[in-house]
Amino acid sequence: MRTLRWAQRALIVLVATLPLLLVTLAFVPAFLVLPLRRERAAQAEAMVRQLSAWTRGLLLSSRER
């Protein structure tokens, strides 16, 4: 039973990670261009914070309770 629970959690994390990776890849061009312009650096920082929050949420939700 414990193995099944572990496998389910691993599958959920894998499925949830795919959209996160897709969004991160979509942000790469913005990460390369925005920090070069001073007025847009804050936007790039906000995007990094949002990606960090999503990743943290994904990892915390996958922990065993």
Secondary structure as GFF3:
##gff-version 3
##sequence-region A 1 65
A	DSSP	alpha_helix	2	33	.	.	.	ID=ss1
A	DSSP	three_ten_helix	34	36	.	.	.	ID=ss2
A	DSSP	three_ten_helix	38	40	.	.	.	ID=ss3
A	DSSP	alpha_helix	41	61	.	.	.	ID=ss4
###
